Amino acid sequence: MILSLLLTLFLIICSYTDIKKKEIYFKVLLPFFLTGVIAAAVSGREAVLAALLGAAAGIALLLLSFITKGAIGEGDGLVLVVTGVFLGISENLRLLTFALFLSALFSVGAMIIKGWKRDRELPFVPFLLAAFLIIRTGGKFLI
């Protein structure tokens, strides 16, 4: 429960800076990353392996950011490294998939209603936060 609250706090802070500054700060990433690693270490060897595998989705996104020359934000990959340490690989991939779905829905809606262009940049971390909250509450806060 406490780790879920910490991850929620992490995503709230990163969402704010992603929206306001279009940046994710290392000074925010590092303490949460270390907290996740320490929690995994205390839980045992399997938890450490799960944390490392969970970070793989974020590392893959970092590689895509490098390959696409920043078309995918580097900060998004770093955030997914941290969420992966807390969630493990399957939950982190679920989070990423659902956040991509939410951002696609939002983007299509904004293009139809507001006339936005396809190439408009959006902060992605708020969609990770929304996806995390929906997944964790089973969507109950939407009702």
N, C-alpha and C positions, 0 to 999 in steps of 0.2 A: 504494500500500500504506500509506504513512504517513498519507494523508488518511483512509483507511478506519479506521485505528487511532485517529486524532483524533476522528473522528465516533463511534466506539464509546465512547471516553472521555467525550465530550460527553453521549451518551445514558445512560451509566451514572450520571454525576453528576446529570443532570436526573431520571432515574428515582428516585434516592435521595431528592432533595428533594421530588419529586412524591408519593412514598409517605409520607415522614416529616412534611412540612410542608404538603403540598398547594399548593406554590408552585414556580415556576420563577424563578430569580434572573437579573436583567439582567446582573449582574457575571459570570455564567457564559455567558450568551448572547452578549454583545458580543465577547469575545476569539475565540470560535469562529466567529462570523459574520465578523469581520474576517479571520481566517485563511483562511476559504473564499473571500472576495472577493479577497484578495491572491493566493491560489493560482490563481484564475481569471484574474486580471489578468496574471500571469506566463505563463500558458498561451496567452493570445492573445484576440483579439476574439470568436471563436466561443464560447470558454469563458466569457467574461463574459456574453454573451447567454444562454447555457445556465444560468448561475448565477442571472441575473435572472428568467428564466422559471421556474426551479426554485423560486424563492421565492414564485411566484404561488400555489401550493397553500396555503402557510401564510398568505398575505395573504387568500385567500378564506376560510380558516377564521377568521381574525381578524374579518372582516366578518360571518360567521355568528355569531360570539360576540357581537358588538355587536347584531345583529338579534335574537338569541334572549335578550338580556339576561343573558348568562353561562351559559346552559344548556350551551354548548360552551366549554370553558376557553380563556381568552385565552392562557395559557401554552402550550397545545397548539399553537395557531397560530404562536406565536413559535418554538417548537421546530421546527415544519415549515418556517418561513422559513429557519432555519439548515441543516436537512438538505437543503432544496432548493438552497441555494447550493453544497453539496458534491455533490449527486447529479444535479441537472438535473430537468426537469419530469417526464419519463416514469418515471424511477426513484423520484422522490419520490411521485408518484401511486401507483406500485406499492407503495411502503412504506406509505403511508396506507391503501390498500385492504386490504393484508394485515394491518395492525395492527387495522383495524376488524373484520376477520374473526376474528382471534384474540380480541379483546375480546368479541365477540358469543358465540363459543364458550364462553369463560370465564364470561360472565354467565349464559348458559343453564344451564351446568353448576352454577353456584352457586345459581341459583334452584331447580333440581331437587334438588340434594344438600343444600344448606344452608338452603333456604327463603327466600333473599333476595328482597326486593321489587324490582319493575322500576325504581323510581325511585332505587335506591341508587347513589351516586356512586362511581366508580372512577378511580384515577389512570390516565391514558392513556399517558403516556410509557413505562412499562415494556412496554407492548404494542408501541410503536414500536421499543424496544430488541430485544425478542424477534423481531419481524418482520425487523429489520435483520440480526440474527445468522443467522436462518434463511435469508434471501435470500443473504447473503454467503457462507455456508458450503454452500449448496445443501442444507441440512437435515442435513448430515453429523454435526453435534454432537448430533442427536437420537437417533442410532443407538447 
